[in-house]
Amino acid sequence: MRKHFKNIILVLSISLFVYIILAIYSDVDLVYKEFINFPISKIITALLIAIGILIFKFFRWNYLLKLKSIKIDLISSVQIFCTGLIMSVSPGKFGELIKSYFLKDKFNIEYSLSVPVIIAERFSEFFTLLILESLILILIFKNFSMILLILIAAIIVLILAANRTFFSKIVLLFSQIKFLKIDKSKSDAIIDSRKLLFNPTVIAYSFFSWLLEFFCFYIILSNFITDIFVLEAVSSYAIAIIFGSITMLPGGIGTTESSLAYLLVNNGLNLNYSVVTTIFIRILTLWIPVLIGFASLTIYWKKNKIHL
């Protein structure tokens, strides 16, 4: 467990370094001033929306558990879900497989049942983000080559997920994680459950959670917005998240922030405003969930005396 905490602290330190660099690159004094003067009402609104995003994701998690006939009480489900949030800073968020460990430890639920739930969460989030970004680009009639590229990426993701051979290789990678202890029979069970990836309700939960996240981004952006086109700004945010995801860096740290700030400036937003918007949205959608996860994991760890 100490190793995991050290890794998270390292990622946090790198994030702070990135934010400081962004602030210095713009204007530290002006960025600080914008933070201090940011309307409390908008911060509260954005925070409530950020919590709403987590609620949607919890509903998706709980629904997936039911699909796999995993029966646990609601409080435990909430606690395990929240605990997994600390791994939002892991590459591709696949560190959330720690939820499978807790399901096994507390309820003796086989990894072959729980691992597909986490895979379905990750797949549905990335797939729906690609589709939403394509739709936004179509709506703003901009960059046909980018629309085509993202649609092709979405189709490739869909085909690969449906392909048993490719999915088997993904499961093989997960089987290398020591605490999961996935043997041949469990691997086959996970592979056969890949139909979860295409469940319409799961996709819908991911779709609406992204819409809420875009709205949260808009609330922050609206404090500075002048003549910048809202859909273009939201498109910039989606592209930055996609870029951060495909780099497989922990939490997309560095790549997401720098690309988002650049794209916002490229769309006509003042550099200082772009930096403040970028830092605010990352705090709300990445670091607050990590903080919730840290608190939940600490409580869970002490209560159940878990040692990883």
C-alpha positions in Angstrom: 0.0 0.0 0.0 2.9 2.4 0.8 4.1 1.9 -2.8 0.7 3.0 -4.2 0.6 6.0 -1.9 4.2 7.0 -3.0 3.2 6.7 -6.7 0.2 8.9 -6.1 2.2 11.5 -4.3 4.7 11.4 -7.1 2.0 12.1 -9.7 0.6 14.9 -7.5 4.1 16.4 -7.3 4.4 16.2 -11.1 1.0 17.8 -11.5 1.9 20.7 -9.2 5.0 21.2 -11.3 3.0 21.2 -14.5 0.5 23.8 -13.1 3.4 26.0 -11.9 5.0 25.9 -15.3 1.7 26.8 -17.0 1.3 29.7 -14.5 4.8 30.9 -15.1 4.4 30.6 -18.9 1.4 32.9 -18.8 1.4 35.4 -16.0 1.7 34.2 -12.4 0.2 37.3 -10.8 -2.8 37.5 -13.2 -3.4 33.7 -12.9 -3.4 34.1 -9.1 -5.7 37.1 -9.3 -8.2 35.1 -11.4 -8.2 32.3 -8.9 -8.8 34.6 -6.0 -11.6 36.5 -7.8 -13.3 33.4 -9.2 -17.0 33.6 -8.3 -17.9 31.3 -5.3 -21.3 30.6 -6.9 -19.7 29.1 -10.0 -17.2 27.1 -8.0 -20.1 25.6 -5.9 -22.1 24.9 -9.1 -19.1 23.2 -10.8 -18.4 21.2 -7.7 -22.0 20.0 -7.5 -21.8 19.0 -11.2 -18.5 17.2 -10.5 -20.2 15.2 -7.8 -23.1 14.5 -10.2 -20.6 13.0 -12.6 -19.4 10.6 -9.9 -23.0 9.7 -9.0 -23.6 8.7 -12.7 -20.5 6.7 -12.7 -21.5 4.9 -9.5 -24.9 4.1 -11.1 -23.0 2.5 -14.0 -20.7 0.6 -11.6 -23.7 -0.7 -9.6 -25.6 -1.7 -12.8 -22.6 -3.6 -14.0 -22.3 -5.5 -10.7 -26.0 -6.5 -11.1 -25.4 -7.6 -14.7 -22.6 -9.9 -13.4 -24.9 -11.1 -10.5 -22.5 -9.7 -8.0 -24.6 -9.0 -4.9 -23.2 -6.7 -2.2 -24.9 -4.2 0.1 -25.3 -0.6 -1.1 -22.9 0.9 1.5 -20.1 -1.5 0.5 -20.7 -0.8 -3.1 -20.4 2.9 -2.6 -17.3 2.5 -0.5 -15.5 0.2 -3.0 -16.5 2.5 -5.8 -15.1 5.5 -4.0 -12.0 3.7 -3.0 -11.3 2.9 -6.7 -11.3 6.7 -7.4 -7.8 7.0 -5.9 -6.6 5.1 -9.0 -7.9 7.8 -11.4 -4.3 8.8 -11.7 -3.2 5.4 -12.9 -2.5 4.9 -16.7 -5.9 4.6 -18.4 -7.4 4.4 -15.0 -6.8 0.7 -15.1 -5.5 0.9 -11.5 -9.2 0.8 -10.6 -8.8 -3.0 -10.8 -8.1 -2.5 -7.1 -11.9 -2.6 -6.8 -11.7 -6.3 -7.8 -9.3 -6.9 -5.1 -11.6 -5.5 -2.4 -14.6 -7.4 -3.8 -12.5 -10.6 -3.5 -11.1 -9.7 -0.1 -14.4 -8.8 1.5 -17.0 -10.8 -0.4 -14.9 -13.6 -1.9 -16.1 -12.6 -5.4 -14.0 -14.2 -8.1 -11.9 -11.9 -10.3 -13.4 -13.6 -13.4 -16.7 -11.9 -12.3 -15.4 -8.5 -11.3 -12.6 -7.7 -13.8 -15.0 -7.5 -16.7 -16.9 -4.7 -14.8 -13.8 -2.5 -14.7 -12.9 -3.3 -18.3 -16.5 -2.3 -19.3 -16.2 1.0 -17.4 -13.0 1.9 -19.1 -14.1 0.9 -22.6 -17.5 2.6 -22.4 -15.9 5.9 -21.2 -13.3 6.0 -24.0 -15.7 4.8 -26.7 -18.4 7.3 -25.8 -15.9 10.2 -25.6 -14.7 9.4 -29.2 -18.3 9.4 -30.4 -19.2 12.6 -28.6 -16.1 14.4 -30.0 -17.0 13.2 -33.5 -20.6 14.6 -33.1 -19.3 17.9 -31.8 -16.9 18.3 -34.7 -19.7 17.6 -37.1 -21.9 20.2 -35.4 -19.3 22.9 -35.7 -18.5 21.8 -39.3 -14.8 22.0 -38.6 -11.8 19.9 -39.5 -13.2 17.0 -41.6 -9.9 15.1 -41.4 -10.1 15.2 -37.6 -13.8 14.0 -37.7 -12.7 11.1 -40.0 -9.7 10.3 -37.8 -11.7 10.1 -34.6 -14.6 8.1 -36.2 -12.0 5.6 -37.5 -10.5 5.4 -34.0 -14.0 4.7 -32.6 -14.6 2.0 -35.2 -11.2 0.4 -34.5 -11.9 0.4 -30.8 -15.3 -1.2 -31.4 -13.9 -3.9 -33.7 -11.0 -4.7 -31.4 -13.2 -5.0 -28.4 -15.5 -7.4 -30.3 -12.5 -9.4 -31.5 -11.9 -12.4 -29.2 -8.2 -12.7 -30.1 -7.5 -9.1 -29.3 -9.6 -9.1 -26.1 -7.8 -12.3 -25.0 -4.5 -10.4 -25.3 -5.9 -7.6 -23.1 -7.0 -10.2 -20.5 -3.5 -11.8 -20.7 -2.0 -8.4 -19.8 -4.3 -8.2 -16.7 -3.3 -11.7 -15.7 0.2 -10.5 -15.2 -1.0 -8.4 -12.2 0.0 -10.6 -9.3 -2.9 -10.0 -6.9 -5.5 -10.8 -9.5 -4.2 -14.4 -9.9 -6.1 -15.0 -13.2 -5.7 -18.5 -14.4 -6.8 -20.0 -17.7 -10.4 -20.8 -16.7 -10.8 -17.4 -15.2 -9.4 -15.8 -18.4 -11.9 -17.7 -20.5 -14.8 -16.5 -18.3 -13.6 -12.9 -18.6 -13.3 -13.2 -22.4 -16.7 -14.6 -22.7 -18.2 -11.7 -20.7 -17.0 -9.1 -23.2 -20.7 -8.5 -24.2 -20.8 -6.1 -21.3 -18.8 -3.7 -23.4 -21.8 -3.2 -25.7 -24.6 -2.9 -23.1 -26.7 0.1 -24.1 -27.4 1.1 -20.5 -23.7 1.1 -19.7 -23.0 3.2 -22.8 -25.8 5.6 -21.8 -24.4 6.1 -18.3 -21.0 6.9 -19.8 -22.6 9.2 -22.3 -24.4 11.3 -19.7 -21.5 11.4 -17.4 -19.4 13.0 -20.2 -22.2 15.5 -20.9 -22.1 16.5 -17.3 -18.3 16.8 -17.4 -18.6 19.0 -20.5 -21.2 21.2 -18.7 -18.8 21.4 -15.7 -16.1 22.6 -18.0 -18.5 25.2 -19.5 -19.4 26.6 -16.1 -15.7 27.2 -15.4 -15.1 28.6 -18.9 -18.2 30.9 -18.8 -16.5 33.1 -16.3 -14.0 34.1 -19.0 -15.8 33.5 -22.2 -16.2 36.3 -24.7 -16.5 35.5 -28.3 -15.1 32.0 -28.2 -17.5 29.4 -29.6 -18.7 27.1 -26.8 -18.7 23.9 -28.8 -15.2 24.6 -30.1 -14.0 25.0 -26.5 -15.8 21.7 -25.4 -14.2 20.0 -28.4 -10.8 21.2 -27.3 -11.5 19.7 -23.8 -12.5 16.4 -25.3 -9.5 16.2 -27.6 -7.2 17.0 -24.7 -8.7 14.1 -22.6 -8.4 11.8 -25.6 -4.8 12.8 -26.1 -4.0 12.4 -22.4 -5.6 8.9 -22.5 -3.7 7.5 -25.4 -0.4 8.6 -24.0 -1.1 6.2 -21.1 0.6 8.6 -18.7 -0.8 8.5 -15.1 -3.9 10.7 -15.2 -2.8 12.1 -18.5 -0.7 14.5 -16.4 1.1 17.1 -18.5 -0.3 16.1 -21.8 -3.9 16.8 -21.0 -3.2 20.2 -19.3 -0.7 21.5 -21.9 -2.9 20.4 -24.9 -6.0 21.9 -23.4 -4.4 25.2 -22.6 -2.9 25.3 -26.1 -6.2 24.5 -27.8 -8.2 27.0 -25.8 -5.6 29.7 -26.8 -5.8 28.5 -30.4 -9.6 29.0 -30.2 -9.2 32.6 -29.1 -9.2 32.5 -25.3 -6.7 34.6 -23.4 -3.7 32.5 -22.2 -4.2 33.4 -18.5 -7.9 32.4 -18.7 -6.9 29.2 -20.5 -4.5 28.2 -17.7 -7.0 29.0 -14.9 -9.7 27.1 -16.7 -7.4 24.1 -17.3 -6.3 23.9 -13.6 -9.8 24.4 -12.3 -11.4 21.6 -14.4 -8.5 19.2 -13.6 -9.0 19.8 -9.9 -12.7 19.2 -10.2 -12.6 16.1 -12.4 -9.3 14.5 -11.4 -8.0 15.6 -8.1 -11.3 15.8 -6.1 -12.2 12.2 -7.1 -8.6 11.2 -6.1 -9.1 12.9 -2.7 -12.4 11.1 -2.2 -10.7 7.9 -3.1 -7.8 8.6 -0.7 -10.3 9.2 2.2 -12.3 6.1 1.4 -9.3 3.9 1.0 -7.9 5.1 4.3 -11.2 4.3 6.1 -11.5 0.9 4.3 -7.9 0.0 5.0 -8.2 0.8 8.7 -11.5 -0.9 9.1 -10.6 -4.1 7.3 -6.9 -4.1 8.0 -5.9 -4.7 4.4 -2.3 -5.0 3.3 -1.5 -5.0 -0.4 
